[in-house]
Amino acid sequence: MLTLGTTLRFYKREDVRNAIVAAAENKEIAVRFGEKGYGKRPDVLTYPADILLLAQQGATSFHASEELWENPLNIKTGATKKEYNELRKGWDLLLDIDCPELEFSKIAANLIVHALKHEGIQSISVKFSGNHGFHIGVPFKAFPEEVNGVKTKDLFPEGPRKIAYYLTEKIRNFLKDEMLKKFTIDEIAVKGKKEFNEIVANNVFDPFKVLSIDTILISSRHLYRMPYSFNEKSGLVSVPIKHADILSFDKESAHPDKVIVSDLKFLDDADVKENEARKLLVNAFDAKMDEIKANESKESVKKLIPVREFEEIVEKIPEEYFPPCIKLIGNGLEDGKKRALFILTNFLMSVGWNPDEIEKYLIEWNKKHALPLREVMIVGHMRYLKANKKKVLPPNCDNKPYYIDLQICKPDGFCRFIKNPAQYAIQKQRRVAESQPKKKEPKLENVEAAVKKPEFYDPLETKDIAPNK
């Protein structure tokens, strides 16, 4: 629970107050006073000293509108859509990754950023919400002035709503795959506070049963937590972060005593390219969601994020061709067994093992740990695997959390030629096969004699088939 001492100490910082005021330009502001609720609306923040004064009065957090207004103080509660359109200058796109589990939110936020980049947008902002999620933003300056004769500033809230839905469907399958790479179905259910049957229907896992991506401003005058503002539930601060830091984000950096106000600005429109978000807006309004879902496997959408292709292996590859990391995992581990379970499952599927063979292997493997995984975890993992049957490569060798952090990356001389453990096994078996002496074939003039031999004969007794010289 936040105390007055904590909030005052933080909001006394000049760099914090300057950053909050800079983010308040053209925005309607609402101030929250802890459990007492919000102050008067509409309100604005003009001077850094205002923040300190409000903090002394018990203010715990500051919230801003997604909409940009000519004069926020002219807003009237209960105004008509036409009246709001006349006052509105524009709107920033705000997407809220909402989930009870931060690790799921990281995956979704990272994919949304990739999806926006795929739409040609570079002016993307990210900030930690202060608790379990992230806010992804695109400044209004990136959008065209009008689309099909309609002013973009008036496309609110339907514009952000359609974009949110469009992006949700665009990343759906990617999100499912990425979550299943790191967590079993049972883990997802527990962490997402759901039952198994709530997240799996017709043997298909739906990631949006545990996570949602909504526009924060689903109707006029809804608010989002401003950067460098407290989250009352967690006591942490909502801090802007770089795109590249989403997956490695640590909540500790959002502790009020450790927050660093950097040059990174949320919804920064300084370097926006004209009309860079036109494609996104047009696609969102024109898209038919069933077509998006159907096309998710096509090449154009595969470019959304790097997709690892793998060679279809029909015949099971023996353990003798496994790479050192997989063999080390197979010996049993002290730590990282859940990550190892994911690595092993995807590896074995990729090298031709069927689900029954994998389940037998995992059961025996689990016995090798000093502290085995709960049997229900493996059973649940295999239940989904057998129902889904989709082959996905294990993480690439350069994925630090999976190999180096588990201390199983012990490369041999062959490892430098490959990028993925499954690729190692496939290529190693192939090279060994190619190095074996080829079976000698009969010379052309002896083919007829060979064909004329009786159906049952001892090839060692055959004298008229001369070997190749």
N, C-alpha and C positions, 0 to 999 in steps of 0.2 A: 504494500500500500504506500502511495506517495505521501511524503510529509511536506509541510511548508518549508522546512529547512532545505530539503532536497531540491524542490522546484526553484526556490529563491536562489540558491547557490548556482544552479545551472543557468537560469534566465538572467542572472546578473552579468554573465559573460557577454562582452560587447560583440564578439564575433558571432555568437548565437543570435543575439537580437538583430544584428544587421542582416543576417541571412534570412531570418523570418520576415522582416519587413520587405526585403527585396522580392520575396516570393508572394507578397500580398498585393502587388500592383494590379489594379483593375479587378480585384477579387472582392466578393462579399466575404466578410470574416465573421466567424462566430467563436466566442471564447467559452471554454468549459471550466466550471469551477468545481471540479471533483464530483462528488455525489449530489451536489446541489443543482447540477444541470448547467445549461447554457445561459449566457447573458443575453442582452438585448440584440435583436436583429431588425434591420441590417446594421452592420458595423464595418469599420475599416481599420486598418493599421497603417499609420503614416510615419510615425517616428519610433526609433528604438526605445526611447524613454517610455513610450506607451506600454510596452511589454513588461518592463520592470514594474511600473505602477500597477498593472493588472496582476502580476505575480504576487506583489505585496498584498493584494486584495484576495488572494487565494486561487488565482487562475492556475490550472494544471496543464491545459493544452489549448492549441490554437488550430482552427479549422477553416479551410478556404473553399470557395465555390469552384467548380470546374468551369463554370461560365465566366466570361470576361464582360464587364459592364462599362458603359459610358460613365455612369456615376452610381456606384453601388448603393449609395444612401437614398437614391430615388426609387428603389425597389419597394413595391407594396405587396404585402401578403394578400393572396387571393386574386392577383391580377390575371387577366386573360392571356392566352398564348400570344395574341397580337400585341398586347402591351409589353409582354416580356421580350418579344422579338424587336420591338422598337428600342428597348433599353440595352439589349445585348449587342456587344461588339463581336463576339465569337465564343468559342469554347475549346478548351484543351481536352484531348482524349485521355481519359484516366481509366485504366483497367486494374481491377482489384483481384489479386490472387488470394482467395479465401479458403483456408484449410486448417484443421486443428494440428496438422503435422508440418513443421517447417521444411523438412527434407522433401516432402511432396511439392510444397510451394516452390522450392528452389528449381526443381525439374520443370515445372510448368512455366515459371517466369523465364527460364533460359530458353525454352521452346518458343514462347511468345516473342521474345526478342529476335530469335532466328526467323520467325514467321514474318515479323515486320520488316526485317532486312530483305527477306525474299520478295516483299512487295515494293522494294526500292527505297525504303525509309532508312535514313541514317540518324536523324535527330530524335533519338530514343533516350528517354530518361528512366532510371530505375531507382527506387528507394525501398528500404526495409520499412514495413508498416509499423513496426514497433512491437509486434507480438509473434504471429505465426505466418505472416504473408509478405507480399511485395506489391508495390504500386508501379505499374508501367505507364509512362506518359509520352505523348507526342504533342508538341505545341501547335496551337491553332495556325500559326504562321506557315506550317508545312502543308496545309490544306488549300485547295483552290478557292478563289473568291466565290465561285458559283459552279453548280453542276446541273446541266440540262435546264438552264434558265432559272434555277432556284438558288438563292443565296445560301451558301454553306452555313453561315451564322444562324440561319433559321432552321437548319436541320437538327434540331435538338428537342427532345432527347433521342429521337429515332436514329440519328446518325451514329452516335456512340453505341447504342443498343445493337444495331445491325453489324457494326464492326466487331463488337465483342462476340456475337454469335458466329460470325464468319470465321474469326480466328479460332474460336473454340472447336469448331468442326475441322478446321484445317490441321490442328495439332492433335486431334483426338487419338489417332492410332499411334503417333509418335510418343505421346504421353503414356499411353498404355504400355508400350514396349519398354520405354525408359524406366518406368516404375517397376516393372517386372524384372528388369535386369538387376535391381538393387534390393528388392524385397520380395518375399513370398506373398501369396495371396492372404494367408493367415496373418502375416505381419501387417499388411496393408489394412486389413479389416480392424485389427486391434488398434493400430496407430490412428486410423481414421474414425475410430469409435463407431464401427458398423458391424453388422453380422455378415457372415459369408454370403448368404442368399441376397443381401441387400446390394452387394457390389458385383455379383456374378449372376447373369441371367442367360439361359440357353447356352451355358458353358462358355460365355464370353464375359471378360472382365470389363466393366465400365469405369474408367478413372474418374469420371465426373459425378460418381456417386459418393466420392470422398473429398472431392475438390470442386470448386466453382470459379469461373472467371466471369465477373460481372463488371459492367461500368459502374463506378461508384455513384455517379450522378444519373440515376435511372429516371429522375424527373427534375424539373427545374428547382434550383436552389438547394439541392442536396450537396453535402460537403465531404471533403477528404481531409485527413490529418496532414497538417503542414510539415514540411521538412524541419528537423530540429525541434520537434514538439514531442512532449511525453505521450506515452500510451499508459493510461491509468491502470490497466489490468496488469501489465508486466513490469511497469516502472522503468522500461527501456525507452530509448529515443528513436524516433523515425529518422533514419539517416540515408542520404543519397549514397549510392554505390556505383561502381563501374560495371558494365555488362559482363566483363570477363571475371568478375568476382562473385557472381551470383551463386555458383555451385559451391564455392569455398567459403561463403559468408559465415562468419561466426558472431553469434549474438553478443558475445563479450564486447565487441567493438561498439555496440549500441548502449553500453552502460554509461550513464551520465558523466561519470568521472573519467571515462576513456574516449568520449566522443571528440573527434577532430573535425573542425569545420574547414573543409578543403575548398579548392576553386571549382569543384564539381557542383553544378547547379541543377536542381530538378526542374524540368520543363524549360531548359535553356534554349532560346530561339535565336541566339546570336549568329549561328552559322547555318541556319536552315536554308535549304535550297528551295527555290520557288516551285510550288506544286509537287513536291516530292511525295506527298500523301494522296495525290489525286487517284492513282491506281488503286490504292487501298479502299478509298471511299466508293469509287465506282464499282469495284468488284464486290464490295459488301452489299450494295443495293441491288446489283444485278444477279448475284450468285443464287443458284438453286442448291440448297443444302444437300439434297440427295445426290446431285452431280459432284459436289465436293467430296462427299464420302466415297463415291464410286471411283473418283480419280485420284484418291490419296496414294494409290500404289503406282501411279503413272510417273514417268520420268520427270515431268515438269514439277511435280510436287515433291519428288524425292530430293530435289535440290534444296529443299527447305533446310535440312541439316545433313551433314555428311552421313551417308548411309553405307554401311559396310556390306558389300556383296559377298556371298560365299558360294563356293562350288558345291553342287548337290552331290553328296556322297551316299551311294546306295549300300555298299558293302561295308560292314563294320571294320574300322581300323583298330588293330590290336594295340594293347598297352605298351608294347615295346617301342612304338613309334611316338609315344607321348612326349611332349617337351618337358624340360626340367621342372618348370613351375607346377605343372599338373601332377607330375610324379611326387613332388614335395607336398602338395595338397593331399594327395592320396595316402601319404604316410600318417596323416592326422595332424591337427593343429591345436594350439592352446588358445589363440585369439583369432578373431575374424572368420569364425566358422560359417556365419550367415552369408558373408560375401563369397566365401569359398563354395558354398552350396550353389549359389547362382552361377559362379564361374564353371563349376563342374557340370552342372545341368546343361548349360548352353554349349559347352565344349563337346560333351558326349553326344548331344543331339546333332551337332555340326559334323561329327566324324562318323556318322552312320549307326550309332547305337540306338536301339529302339527303347521305348519307355520302360518295358519290363526289365530290360538289361540295365538300364540306368537306375531303376529303383533298387534292384538287387545290389548294384555297386554301392549306392549311397548308404544302404542299410549296413553293409559291411564296413564302409568307410567311417560311418558314425561311431562304430564300436572302438575305433582306434584313438578317439579323443579321450583325454583324461576326464573331461566333463562333456559328455555327448550332448548334442542337440536334442530337444524334446522330440520324441517319435512323431507326435501330432504335427510338428512343423514339416517334417519330411513327407508325411502322408498327405498333408494339405498341398504342399508344393507339387507333389507328383499327381495329385488329383487334377489340378489345373493343367499341368503339362500334358496329361493324357487327353484332356478335353480339348485343349487348344491346338496342340501338335504343330505349332509354328516354330520353325527353326530360326534361331537368332544367334549370331556369333557371340562368343564371350568378349569381354572388353579387350581392346587392343593392348599390346605389350607396354605402351607408353602411358597407360592409365595408372598413375601413381597410387591411388588409394587401394587398388586391387592387387597389385603385385609387389611394388617396392615397400609399401606400408605393411603388408603382410609378411615381408621378409622372405618371399618365395621366388624373387627374381634372381636366379642364379644361372645366367646364360652360358650355353656351351658354344662351340664353334659354329653351329648351324643357326643359332638364334639371330645372328647379325643379318641373315638373308630374309628374315620374315618380320611381319608386323603383328601377327595374331597367333595365339597358341594353336587354334584349329588349322591355320595355314601351315604351321610347323609340321603337324602330324601328317597332313595330306602330302606335302612336298617331300617329307622324309621318307614316307612309304614309297612314293613314286621314284625317288632317286635310288633307293635300295633295289627296287624292282628293275630299274633300268641298268643297274650295275651287274645284274645277274647274267650269266652266259645265255645267249639266245638258243632256243631249241633248234637244232639243225634240221633243215628241210631237205627232201630228196631232190637230186638233180632233175632237170626237165625230162631227160631221156628215160628216167626211171619211174616217172610218175605213173605211167600206164601199168607197169608191173606192180607198183604198190597198190593201185586201185583194184587190181585183179586178184589180190590175195583173198583167201577165204575170210568170211566174217569173223570166225573165231580162229585166232592163230597167236602164236607166241612171237612177239616182235623181236625177241632175242634170237630167234631161229631164222629171222629174215636175213638172207645173204645177198640179195640182189638190189638192195637199196644202198647205194654208195653215199657216204657222207660228203658234205661240201668241203672243199679243200681251200 
